[in-house]
Amino acid sequence: MDVAVGESSRPSEAERAALRESLSRALPEIPPHYFYDDVGSELFERITALDVYYPTRTEIAILEHWAPRIVERSGCQHLVELGSGAGRKIRLLLDAWPRSQDDWSCTMLDINELFVRQSLARLAADYPRCQFRGVVGNFVHDLDRLGPPGQRLIVFFAGTIGNLHPHERQAFLQQLAAGMGARDRFLVGIDLVKDPARIEAAYNDPQGVTAAFNRNTLTVLNRRFQGDFDPSAFAHRAFFDTHHAWIEMRLRALRDTSVHLRGLDLRLDMHEGSEIRTEISCKFTRERFVRDLADAGLWVDDWFSDPEQQFALVLVRRAQV
């Protein structure tokens, strides 16, 4: 078991420039990967256990029912999980692995090094016949660190692909397709369009866990870019945008406030009621997602959903050329 860590945990000039640009927009934005420090990652695990948060338990139920079929259909020897978090769902695929297969391995990529190390330690103890490897990185930028193509099942759970803006999602899918071999498969979880009230409830839990998770991103920026955000000066807001078919999470200023991010050489002046967008989460119809895949040169091998059509796991392969 080994863990490959990126070159440096210090912000690069490219990272600083990208964040400076996004915070300088008419509607300032914070990319969602800044949610996931140790505190944010723990808060997200708490979110997934909330009664109102249907995606996690629905996706797990689909996996519990279909994992053997998914493993059989993929014909893979190597699992690769993007954005692995605590590694709970990958166990359902590992449990479905043929006991007669000796040559199998698993690579887990996540932006949070602590979660990667903890997940690998637990999994290696419970699945001693499997070779585990961790990669600390960002699934948008580090697909080339996942190893060569060849009978891989690359899994991307939790509807996380919906956090990418449409142009980012298309670039990600095109990059993924370019790195896939003919025998590789991609398993992706997507949240489906449904009653907006149910979607909004999942992002506005009465316990305030999602609000704490949202505000924590300001603490991450303070630490990483020498900022002076006051998280208590911002309120959590989440709503469903029917035009784009996505949920938006924002932070709304409760008073006039001025923030200095010395590591970005940026001052952000905000008036009471002004907002920062911290996340979108796209919801898909089957037709829309199949079209997105086809535009990237990917085809659907199989589609797995729950009886209520709340969520889906889609098994994908590269289109023949």
Secondary structure, DSSP 8 states (H G I E B T S, - for coil): -EEE--S-SS--HHHHHHHHHHHTSSS-B--GGGG-SHHHHHHHHHHHTSTT-HHHHHHHHHHHHHHHHHHHHHT-SEEEEES-TT-TTHHHHHHTS-TT----EEEEEES-HHHHHHHHHHHHHH-TTSEEEEEES-TTT-GGGS---SSEEEEE-TTGGGGS-HHHHHHHHHHHHHH--TT-EEEEEEEB---HHHHHHHTS-TT-HHHHHHHHHHHHHHHHHT----GGGEEEEEEEETTTTEEEEEEEESS-EEEEEGGGTEEEEE-TT-EEEEEEEE-B-HHHHHHHHHHTTEEEEEEEE-TT--EEEEEEEE---
